[in-house]
Amino acid sequence: MKKTFTAIIILLLIQGCGYAPMYSKNQKTDFYIQSINFNDGDRDLTNFIKINLNNYFDKKTGKNFVINATISYQKSASSKSAEGVVEQYDLTSTASFQVNFENINKTISISEISNMNNFSDEFKEREIEQTIKKNMARSIVSKLLLQLTRFNAS
């Protein structure tokens, strides 16, 4: 009885379930970005997007994309106190990508919205805003790559 129970446990441990996250880093892509041109826009957000896309420039196999991008960023007051002091900001970034793939043009628009509290310490506020921009850029890039994968499949 112990031998069969041990054998079943060992078999279950050896086989595993083969689980892999859907959007893991190990996901293979058969495309690369030949070039991406950024028009005027928020410099910080543009740089964060470029950094996140670096892995997709080196590859020279598979299908290639030529992209023109326009990035906009807006910080606006969403709530004020009775004295008129801003308490919370709405941070909105919009990215518009013109994708050219084998003489087929497609526009991909991606928007991200986040809220941020006003801080009395200006340095801390800028630091938190930079962190939010990094997260927005990461989200924009992942959504763009998902669209490119779909575009590539069709």
Secondary structure, 3 states (H helix, E strand, C coil): CHHHHHHHHHHHHHHCCCCCCCCCCCCCCCEEEEEEEECCCCHHHHHHHHHHHHHHCCCCCCEEEEEEEEEEEEEEEEEECCCCCEEEEEEEEEEEEEEEECCEEEEEEEEEEEEEECCCCHHHHHHHHHHHHHHHHHHHHHHHHHHHHHHHHC
